[in-house]
Amino acid sequence: MTDNSSFDDIFDNQNDEPQRPRRKKKRVWRKVLVGVLVVVVLGVLGVGVYLWNVGRTFDDKANQLSDEQVFGTQSPTANKQEGGTNILLLGSDEPMKNVDVNSSRGLRSDSIMVMHLPENGSNVQVMSIPRDSWVNIEGQGKAKINAALSYGGLPLAVKTVSDFIGTPIDHVAIIDFQGFKGLTDSLGGVRVNSEQAFTQNGYTFTKGENLLNGDQALTFVRERKKFKDGDFQRARNQQAFIKGLVSELISADTLSNPKKIQDMVTQFAPYMYVDSGLNAQYISSTAFAMRDVRPSDIQFFTAPTAGVGRSADGQSIVNVDQAELKKVQDAFKNDTLAEYVKNAPEAHL
């Protein structure tokens, strides 16, 4: 297992974050790296509807979490309103086989995304939430949103994101980086458009199109120190990678090749942890409703921010634009997120 100091060197010093509880050996849930999960779910949506064996492979190999492990004592459908489905997407740099999901306190989610599937199945919205967003966490007061996992495990993280978007989270999916790399390589690489040129870990990324293998893709979506706006550019890179991966997943070359699809699902499913309802049956039924969705129908945006600042205790934070967030919350509740994204101010990144 990588020690804490070498891991933190990758992501920056965390001295300005709340003091972490002592971690138990072999129970470390590392920083969360998100992005690929959107593609994982959409990829299965795109193919599972007509390949029964793919669905069986997913159910057999993916790791199912109980509702209590994911949602705590709060049923995910207790306060469910009509209008779309919300999936919280997380990814783990720590191999999930080393993680005790029942002892996840003392850990942090490094990146957070919420995927919204409208009830009419016509499009998809994906919202990135900056990890340093200064929010209310139940029982803890104001803190960075990524601290919720540390304070109360996965159920509190789910509750905090649910409070942030103003409506319940219906499903949760987690994948570790080995699945991320395997998925990329199973597709023969992914073409990604980079906004900036940079070099990291021996890899050079040019401005414009880059063909990335699994290791290169992982570096591309993790890097932030090379950019003036750090985490914000990393989120843009994650979104750029997702667009490229979705395009590859639903391309004719992929969808017309059952073996490629089977290999893809076989590669990533063992690294996935999902709630009990996110199974092949659910995915297949959702796939039928969303059968006409194409890459251009997937809208990416970032939760509204109001600049960076310092908390009273000196932490570096991202302030939330509360007036704009209220509009986002209304859009989630009313299943009008597509209209919001279309008419909202420029990307908040």
Buried (B, 14 or more C-beta within 10 A) or exposed (E): EEEEEEBBEBBEEEEBBBEBEEBEEEBBBBBBBBBBBBBBBBBBBBBBBBBEEBBEBBBEBBBBBEBEBBBBEBEBEEEEEEBBBBBBBBBBBBBBEBBEBEBBBBBBBBBBBBBBBBEEBEBBBBBBBBBBBBBEBEEBEEBBBBBBBBBBBBBBBBBBBBBBBBBBBBBBBBBBBBBBBBBBBBBEBBBBEBEEEBEBEEBEBEEEEBEBBBBBBBBBBBBBEBBEEBBBBBBBBBBBBBBBBBBBBBBEEBBEEEEBBBBBBBBBBBBBBBBBBBBBEBBBEBBEBBEEBEBEBBBBBBBBBBEBEEBEEEBBBBBBBEEBBEBBBBBBBBBBBBEBBEEBEEBBB
